[in-house]
Structures are given as structure tokens and as C-alpha cells.
Amino acid sequence: MKIRHSKVFPGRVEQVREARVWLNAVLCAHGTDRIPDGQVAAAVLLLSEAATNAIRHTATGRGGKFEVHACLLPGTLTVECVDGGRTATRPAREQVAPLSERGRGLALVDAYADTWGPLTDGRTGLAYTLTWRRAPSARLRPVP
């Protein structure tokens, strides 16, 4: 069964937290039989990075908005962070100095997501996918 949730957020820095809280609530509402806790935490972390990039690098942060779309299938979660566009660059990892306080967002996305990249359907933004093996149901008992 496919489950979809979407929400629009104003393009302000404090809305990154609101987006994280929203996604965490959406995913936790479906229970750990649907998505493991570690994957919930990873999904929320990656949304924080995608939303921050939208605000810093696109028209989202200049009075725009960003949209978050979460699609949950058995064993798979895809999250899209659609931004305000109008930027000259596409999301890409960059080399950062060891003591730099910025520039590691897409490295985190790359490390945790099974797949990720810019949206390719005419919208601008970033999508990422997390996958996991489905845990056996607690109702099933091993045969002795």
C-alpha cells in the first residue's frame, strides 16, 4: 500500500525545524512495523539538509516556500523537498575544509540515502530514498 503525505512551508530558517517535526510525526504515526526508528531519524536529518539548502541557495529563502512530499511503500521511503527554483546550480557535493561549519549537507545525504538527486520532472529541489528490509511480523512465530 502506498502512503503519501505533503505539506508546504514558508521559506524561512525556522521552518526547517517545523518540517523535521512534521516528517517525524508523519513517519512515527505509521509505527515501527512500517519504518524502523533508525530510518525515521535518517529521513528527518536528510530533510533538514534539503530544506536548509533550499532556503540558502534558491528563491525559497527570498520570500518563497518549499514543499515536502513523503511517499511510503513497504520497505521504501521517498522524500522530495521542492524548492523555489531560480538557481544557477544543481545540488552537488562540495569539498569542505575539515573545520568548516558549512558544506556537509549533501555529504550526509549521500552517506545515508540509498539514492538521491535533483528532481527531474520540471520542478526544482532534491529527492532521496531510504530502503530497509521489512522486519518479520511479531504475530508470526518460528516453527519449532
Z-matrix of the N, CA and C atoms (Angstrom, degrees):
N
C 1 1.443
C 2 1.530 1 109.26
N 3 1.299 2 116.23 1 131.98
C 4 1.464 3 122.42 2 178.63
C 5 1.523 4 109.45 3 -91.20
N 6 1.332 5 115.31 4 131.08
C 7 1.459 6 121.44 5 178.20
C 8 1.519 7 107.53 6 -120.45
N 9 1.334 8 116.75 7 127.87
C 10 1.468 9 121.96 8 -179.76
C 11 1.520 10 110.74 9 -122.93
N 12 1.323 11 114.03 10 140.13
C 13 1.462 12 121.21 11 174.44
C 14 1.516 13 107.51 12 -137.85
N 15 1.329 14 116.98 13 143.80
C 16 1.467 15 121.98 14 178.75
C 17 1.516 16 109.75 15 -143.01
N 18 1.339 17 114.63 16 149.72
C 19 1.463 18 119.72 17 175.47
C 20 1.523 19 108.33 18 -155.20
N 21 1.339 20 115.48 19 146.48
C 22 1.463 21 123.05 20 177.79
C 23 1.529 22 107.95 21 -106.04
N 24 1.348 23 115.17 22 137.36
C 25 1.467 24 122.01 23 -179.58
C 26 1.524 25 109.55 24 -125.49
N 27 1.334 26 118.29 25 142.92
C 28 1.467 27 120.58 26 172.86
C 29 1.534 28 109.43 27 -62.89
N 30 1.310 29 116.91 28 148.62
C 31 1.457 30 122.23 29 -176.94
C 32 1.516 31 113.80 30 -79.92
N 33 1.307 32 116.62 31 56.26
C 34 1.467 33 121.66 32 178.91
C 35 1.523 34 109.11 33 -119.31
N 36 1.322 35 116.35 34 150.35
C 37 1.461 36 122.10 35 -175.36
C 38 1.526 37 112.33 36 -54.67
N 39 1.319 38 118.18 37 -42.84
C 40 1.469 39 119.65 38 -177.61
C 41 1.526 40 112.55 39 -65.88
N 42 1.320 41 117.26 40 -15.69
C 43 1.457 42 120.76 41 179.35
C 44 1.526 43 112.68 42 -76.74
N 45 1.322 44 117.35 43 -15.20
C 46 1.470 45 120.13 44 174.90
C 47 1.526 46 108.90 45 -61.10
N 48 1.320 47 116.18 46 -45.23
C 49 1.468 48 120.35 47 177.49
C 50 1.523 49 110.64 48 -61.60
N 51 1.331 50 116.78 49 -43.86
C 52 1.461 51 120.57 50 179.91
C 53 1.529 52 110.82 51 -60.49
N 54 1.318 53 117.51 52 -39.31
C 55 1.466 54 121.42 53 178.08
C 56 1.526 55 110.73 54 -65.32
N 57 1.337 56 117.09 55 -42.21
C 58 1.474 57 120.67 56 177.45
C 59 1.531 58 110.58 57 -60.68
N 60 1.331 59 116.33 58 -47.32
C 61 1.469 60 120.90 59 -179.43
C 62 1.527 61 110.21 60 -60.44
N 63 1.327 62 116.31 61 -44.03
C 64 1.468 63 120.93 62 179.92
C 65 1.525 64 111.13 63 -61.04
N 66 1.346 65 117.74 64 -49.83
C 67 1.455 66 120.44 65 -177.82
C 68 1.525 67 110.71 66 -64.03
N 69 1.321 68 117.82 67 -41.88
C 70 1.461 69 120.84 68 177.78
C 71 1.530 70 110.34 69 -57.81
N 72 1.330 71 117.04 70 -46.15
C 73 1.466 72 121.04 71 -179.98
C 74 1.520 73 111.58 72 -63.50
N 75 1.320 74 116.72 73 -43.05
C 76 1.466 75 120.99 74 179.08
C 77 1.528 76 110.65 75 -59.65
N 78 1.325 77 116.40 76 -47.52
C 79 1.464 78 119.82 77 -176.58
C 80 1.522 79 112.12 78 -71.38
N 81 1.317 80 117.24 79 -40.62
C 82 1.470 81 120.21 80 179.54
C 83 1.529 82 111.70 81 -67.31
N 84 1.310 83 117.16 82 -27.25
C 85 1.466 84 120.53 83 178.73
C 86 1.521 85 112.08 84 -64.00
N 87 1.328 86 116.65 85 -21.32
C 88 1.459 87 119.94 86 -179.18
C 89 1.515 88 112.44 87 -91.90
N 90 1.329 89 117.84 88 -3.37
C 91 1.462 90 121.55 89 174.11
C 92 1.513 91 113.62 90 78.26
N 93 1.331 92 114.72 91 159.99
C 94 1.460 93 120.25 92 -178.35
C 95 1.522 94 112.68 93 -74.97
N 96 1.339 95 117.96 94 -8.47
C 97 1.460 96 118.18 95 172.68
C 98 1.523 97 110.48 96 -72.09
N 99 1.343 98 116.46 97 -18.36
C 100 1.449 99 120.50 98 -179.49
C 101 1.531 100 112.41 99 -100.03
N 102 1.340 101 117.52 100 -38.49
C 103 1.468 102 121.44 101 -178.60
C 104 1.525 103 109.02 102 -146.31
N 105 1.324 104 118.08 103 126.25
C 106 1.470 105 121.13 104 -179.14
C 107 1.532 106 111.73 105 -65.15
N 108 1.355 107 115.39 106 150.52
C 109 1.463 108 121.46 107 -179.22
C 110 1.523 109 112.66 108 -53.74
N 111 1.326 110 118.15 109 -43.36
C 112 1.466 111 121.38 110 -178.88
C 113 1.523 112 112.03 111 -61.39
N 114 1.302 113 116.90 112 -34.11
C 115 1.460 114 120.46 113 178.70
C 116 1.527 115 110.73 114 -75.05
N 117 1.326 116 117.39 115 -31.43
C 118 1.468 117 120.20 116 174.94
C 119 1.525 118 108.76 117 -62.45
N 120 1.334 119 116.04 118 -48.27
C 121 1.474 120 120.29 119 -179.82
C 122 1.526 121 111.17 120 -60.72
N 123 1.328 122 117.43 121 -42.34
C 124 1.469 123 120.66 122 179.18
C 125 1.521 124 110.80 123 -64.71
N 126 1.326 125 117.53 124 -43.16
C 127 1.468 126 121.22 125 -179.81
C 128 1.521 127 110.98 126 -60.79
N 129 1.335 128 116.66 127 -41.80
C 130 1.458 129 121.54 128 -179.24
C 131 1.531 130 110.42 129 -67.96
N 132 1.327 131 117.19 130 -43.08
C 133 1.469 132 121.18 131 177.51
C 134 1.528 133 110.71 132 -59.56
N 135 1.316 134 116.91 133 -45.88
C 136 1.466 135 120.17 134 -177.45
C 137 1.520 136 111.95 135 -68.19
N 138 1.329 137 117.44 136 -34.26
C 139 1.464 138 119.56 137 175.12
C 140 1.524 139 110.24 138 -63.83
N 141 1.318 140 116.54 139 -39.59
C 142 1.462 141 120.28 140 177.86
C 143 1.525 142 110.60 141 -57.47
N 144 1.315 143 116.80 142 -43.28
C 145 1.466 144 121.07 143 -179.68
C 146 1.527 145 110.98 144 -68.16
N 147 1.336 146 117.06 145 -43.55
C 148 1.470 147 120.52 146 -178.79
C 149 1.531 148 110.95 147 -65.32
N 150 1.336 149 116.96 148 -43.15
C 151 1.468 150 120.22 149 -179.64
C 152 1.528 151 111.16 150 -67.57
N 153 1.323 152 116.89 151 -39.53
C 154 1.467 153 120.66 152 177.44
C 155 1.519 154 110.43 153 -61.52
N 156 1.333 155 116.93 154 -43.64
C 157 1.469 156 120.33 155 177.42
C 158 1.520 157 111.38 156 -61.64
N 159 1.330 158 117.10 157 -40.66
C 160 1.467 159 120.39 158 178.95
C 161 1.526 160 110.53 159 -60.10
N 162 1.320 161 116.21 160 -43.44
C 163 1.469 162 120.42 161 -178.22
C 164 1.519 163 111.65 162 -70.59
N 165 1.317 164 117.69 163 -39.44
C 166 1.467 165 121.02 164 -177.49
C 167 1.517 166 114.13 165 -77.53
N 168 1.325 167 117.43 166 -32.76
C 169 1.458 168 119.71 167 -167.31
C 170 1.521 169 115.78 168 -116.41
N 171 1.341 170 118.38 169 0.24
C 172 1.466 171 119.09 170 -178.68
C 173 1.527 172 110.15 171 -134.94
N 174 1.315 173 115.17 172 -179.86
C 175 1.465 174 121.39 173 178.64
C 176 1.526 175 112.15 174 -64.43
N 177 1.311 176 117.95 175 -13.45
C 178 1.464 177 121.35 176 176.25
C 179 1.520 178 110.57 177 -52.65
N 180 1.332 179 116.88 178 -44.71
C 181 1.455 180 121.75 179 -177.09
C 182 1.514 181 114.61 180 -78.08
N 183 1.317 182 117.09 181 -1.84
C 184 1.470 183 121.26 182 179.25
C 185 1.528 184 109.61 183 -113.79
N 186 1.338 185 114.96 184 49.08
C 187 1.461 186 119.97 185 177.89
C 188 1.512 187 114.23 186 93.66
N 189 1.311 188 117.59 187 7.07
C 190 1.458 189 120.40 188 -178.86
C 191 1.522 190 112.75 189 -92.15
N 192 1.308 191 114.99 190 -153.02
C 193 1.460 192 121.87 191 -178.93
C 194 1.525 193 108.98 192 -146.04
N 195 1.320 194 115.87 193 166.46
C 196 1.455 195 120.51 194 169.70
C 197 1.517 196 108.64 195 -133.18
N 198 1.311 197 115.07 196 149.34
C 199 1.460 198 121.98 197 -179.27
C 200 1.517 199 108.21 198 -114.73
N 201 1.317 200 115.85 199 141.88
C 202 1.460 201 120.72 200 175.67
C 203 1.524 202 107.71 201 -118.73
N 204 1.322 203 115.21 202 128.72
C 205 1.465 204 122.16 203 177.17
C 206 1.524 205 107.62 204 -122.59
N 207 1.329 206 116.36 205 125.95
C 208 1.464 207 121.62 206 178.09
C 209 1.519 208 108.11 207 -117.69
N 210 1.319 209 116.22 208 129.53
C 211 1.461 210 121.70 209 178.89
C 212 1.530 211 107.92 210 -123.97
N 213 1.311 212 116.02 211 117.03
C 214 1.451 213 122.65 212 -175.86
C 215 1.522 214 109.83 213 -110.39
N 216 1.322 215 115.22 214 122.27
C 217 1.460 216 123.42 215 173.82
C 218 1.525 217 106.88 216 -121.08
N 219 1.313 218 119.73 217 163.37
C 220 1.463 219 119.16 218 177.31
C 221 1.542 220 110.53 219 -56.04
N 222 1.320 221 115.77 220 117.53
C 223 1.459 222 121.16 221 177.42
C 224 1.514 223 116.08 222 81.20
N 225 1.333 224 118.40 223 3.32
C 226 1.467 225 121.17 224 -176.26
C 227 1.526 226 111.02 225 -145.65
N 228 1.317 227 114.91 226 136.55
C 229 1.464 228 121.38 227 172.64
C 230 1.514 229 107.77 228 -128.48
N 231 1.324 230 116.76 229 128.18
C 232 1.459 231 121.94 230 173.52
C 233 1.520 232 107.91 231 -117.68
N 234 1.328 233 115.85 232 130.23
C 235 1.458 234 121.82 233 178.57
C 236 1.525 235 107.77 234 -121.79
N 237 1.320 236 115.72 235 133.09
C 238 1.460 237 121.96 236 174.28
C 239 1.517 238 108.42 237 -116.36
N 240 1.317 239 115.56 238 134.19
C 241 1.465 240 121.93 239 172.86
C 242 1.521 241 105.66 240 -115.61
N 243 1.328 242 115.90 241 101.42
C 244 1.458 243 122.60 242 -177.04
C 245 1.520 244 108.02 243 -89.49
N 246 1.332 245 116.02 244 125.49
C 247 1.463 246 119.24 245 -175.53
C 248 1.518 247 112.36 246 -107.02
N 249 1.325 248 115.36 247 -176.69
C 250 1.454 249 122.31 248 -176.77
C 251 1.511 250 114.59 249 -79.25
N 252 1.325 251 117.35 250 0.04
C 253 1.464 252 120.86 251 176.53
C 254 1.512 253 113.93 252 65.09
N 255 1.323 254 113.58 253 -157.17
C 256 1.463 255 122.52 254 -180.00
C 257 1.529 256 112.39 255 56.26
N 258 1.311 257 115.02 256 54.12
C 259 1.451 258 120.94 257 173.82
C 260 1.516 259 107.87 258 -128.66
N 261 1.297 260 116.41 259 151.55
C 262 1.468 261 120.56 260 -176.72
C 263 1.518 262 112.71 261 -84.30
N 264 1.330 263 117.64 262 -9.84
C 265 1.460 264 119.68 263 -175.55
C 266 1.512 265 111.52 264 -122.95
N 267 1.321 266 114.55 265 159.36
C 268 1.457 267 121.79 266 173.92
C 269 1.523 268 107.78 267 -100.31
N 270 1.339 269 118.40 268 154.94
C 271 1.460 270 119.66 269 178.72
C 272 1.531 271 110.57 270 -58.56
N 273 1.316 272 116.33 271 129.01
C 274 1.469 273 121.49 272 178.91
C 275 1.515 274 109.34 273 -153.32
N 276 1.327 275 115.80 274 144.10
C 277 1.473 276 120.00 275 176.31
C 278 1.509 277 108.86 276 -65.98
N 279 1.328 278 115.08 277 148.47
C 280 1.460 279 119.70 278 177.76
C 281 1.521 280 109.29 279 -128.25
N 282 1.307 281 115.65 280 157.85
C 283 1.457 282 121.36 281 174.59
C 284 1.522 283 107.49 282 -78.76
N 285 1.328 284 117.16 283 133.14
C 286 1.460 285 120.69 284 179.26
C 287 1.520 286 109.72 285 -127.77
N 288 1.313 287 114.51 286 150.66
C 289 1.459 288 120.40 287 176.80
C 290 1.531 289 109.07 288 -68.25
N 291 1.332 290 118.03 289 147.78
C 292 1.468 291 121.01 290 -176.59
C 293 1.530 292 114.44 291 -54.86
N 294 1.314 293 118.62 292 -33.13
C 295 1.459 294 120.52 293 -177.58
C 296 1.529 295 113.62 294 -98.97
N 297 1.317 296 117.25 295 5.74
C 298 1.458 297 121.22 296 179.89
C 299 1.529 298 110.55 297 -66.03
N 300 1.325 299 115.87 298 141.87
C 301 1.465 300 120.82 299 177.96
C 302 1.520 301 112.69 300 -92.34
N 303 1.305 302 118.30 301 -0.73
C 304 1.461 303 122.62 302 -178.94
C 305 1.516 304 109.84 303 -133.40
N 306 1.338 305 114.78 304 164.29
C 307 1.450 306 120.15 305 171.06
C 308 1.521 307 115.89 306 96.50
N 309 1.325 308 117.78 307 8.72
C 310 1.462 309 119.66 308 -178.70
C 311 1.531 310 113.68 309 -105.31
N 312 1.316 311 117.49 310 -0.38
C 313 1.461 312 120.91 311 -175.06
C 314 1.512 313 114.13 312 -56.95
N 315 1.316 314 117.34 313 -50.99
C 316 1.465 315 119.21 314 -178.09
C 317 1.520 316 111.69 315 -73.36
N 318 1.336 317 117.52 316 -23.21
C 319 1.469 318 119.50 317 173.37
C 320 1.531 319 109.33 318 -65.73
N 321 1.331 320 116.88 319 -38.72
C 322 1.470 321 120.24 320 175.62
C 323 1.526 322 110.87 321 -65.34
N 324 1.315 323 116.17 322 -44.78
C 325 1.467 324 119.84 323 177.77
C 326 1.522 325 109.66 324 -58.00
N 327 1.321 326 117.02 325 -45.12
C 328 1.458 327 121.79 326 -179.83
C 329 1.535 328 111.65 327 -63.36
N 330 1.328 329 116.43 328 -37.02
C 331 1.462 330 120.60 329 -177.99
C 332 1.530 331 112.73 330 -72.66
N 333 1.325 332 117.80 331 -36.79
C 334 1.460 333 120.71 332 -173.75
C 335 1.524 334 114.88 333 -97.67
N 336 1.315 335 117.91 334 -33.73
C 337 1.466 336 120.40 335 -175.72
C 338 1.522 337 110.62 336 -79.35
N 339 1.315 338 115.38 337 145.29
C 340 1.465 339 119.52 338 174.20
C 341 1.518 340 110.67 339 -74.18
N 342 1.331 341 116.20 340 -37.97
C 343 1.466 342 121.42 341 171.80
C 344 1.519 343 106.97 342 -142.38
N 345 1.331 344 116.64 343 153.58
C 346 1.457 345 121.61 344 176.99
C 347 1.513 346 108.56 345 -162.62
N 348 1.327 347 114.96 346 161.40
C 349 1.456 348 120.31 347 175.84
C 350 1.508 349 110.82 348 165.10
N 351 1.330 350 115.12 349 177.64
C 352 1.466 351 119.24 350 178.62
C 353 1.519 352 110.60 351 -69.62
N 354 1.316 353 116.37 352 153.25
C 355 1.462 354 120.77 353 175.34
C 356 1.529 355 108.48 354 -64.59
N 357 1.302 356 116.44 355 146.94
C 358 1.467 357 119.93 356 -174.80
C 359 1.522 358 112.80 357 -123.60
N 360 1.324 359 117.35 358 15.03
C 361 1.464 360 120.15 359 -174.66
C 362 1.529 361 113.00 360 -109.83
N 363 1.332 362 116.89 361 25.16
C 364 1.454 363 120.65 362 -179.76
C 365 1.518 364 113.38 363 96.12
N 366 1.327 365 116.89 364 -18.17
C 367 1.464 366 120.17 365 174.49
C 368 1.525 367 107.68 366 -89.07
N 369 1.334 368 117.04 367 161.96
C 370 1.460 369 119.66 368 175.79
C 371 1.520 370 108.48 369 -111.84
N 372 1.308 371 115.15 370 147.04
C 373 1.447 372 120.70 371 -179.46
C 374 1.511 373 110.32 372 147.68
N 375 1.313 374 115.35 373 -164.03
C 376 1.453 375 122.78 374 -174.19
C 377 1.517 376 109.26 375 -130.21
N 378 1.325 377 115.87 376 139.41
C 379 1.463 378 121.55 377 174.57
C 380 1.517 379 108.56 378 -124.10
N 381 1.332 380 115.61 379 147.72
C 382 1.459 381 120.18 380 174.36
C 383 1.519 382 109.19 381 -143.62
N 384 1.321 383 114.26 382 154.62
C 385 1.461 384 121.26 383 -178.98
C 386 1.520 385 109.36 384 -128.21
N 387 1.311 386 115.27 385 136.35
C 388 1.462 387 122.83 386 173.25
C 389 1.521 388 107.21 387 -117.89
N 390 1.321 389 116.70 388 139.33
C 391 1.458 390 120.79 389 177.86
C 392 1.520 391 109.49 390 -128.45
N 393 1.303 392 116.57 391 156.95
C 394 1.457 393 122.31 392 177.83
C 395 1.521 394 108.09 393 -155.77
N 396 1.317 395 114.24 394 159.32
C 397 1.463 396 119.33 395 174.99
C 398 1.508 397 107.94 396 -81.33
N 399 1.267 398 115.42 397 137.63
C 400 1.452 399 120.33 398 179.74
C 401 1.517 400 110.38 399 -70.91
N 402 1.328 401 116.61 400 128.48
C 403 1.455 402 121.18 401 177.95
C 404 1.526 403 109.38 402 -71.74
N 405 1.324 404 116.49 403 145.51
C 406 1.470 405 117.82 404 177.65
C 407 1.530 406 110.75 405 -63.70
N 408 1.294 407 115.92 406 147.89
C 409 1.457 408 120.53 407 -179.59
C 410 1.526 409 109.85 408 -65.64
N 411 1.333 410 116.20 409 143.31
C 412 1.463 411 120.88 410 178.70
C 413 1.528 412 111.01 411 -66.48
N 414 1.327 413 117.10 412 -19.90
C 415 1.470 414 120.56 413 -179.76
C 416 1.522 415 111.55 414 -76.22
N 417 1.313 416 117.61 415 -21.19
C 418 1.457 417 119.70 416 179.80
C 419 1.530 418 109.12 417 -85.17
N 420 1.295 419 115.20 418 131.49
C 421 1.462 420 119.64 419 179.80
C 422 1.522 421 108.61 420 -115.78
N 423 1.343 422 115.96 421 142.00
C 424 1.463 423 118.54 422 -179.98
C 425 1.535 424 109.90 423 -65.13
N 426 1.315 425 115.76 424 147.63
C 427 1.441 426 121.21 425 177.39
C 428 1.531 427 107.96 426 -75.60
N 429 1.371 428 118.50 427 130.18
C 430 1.475 429 119.69 428 -178.89
C 431 1.511 430 112.69 429 -67.99
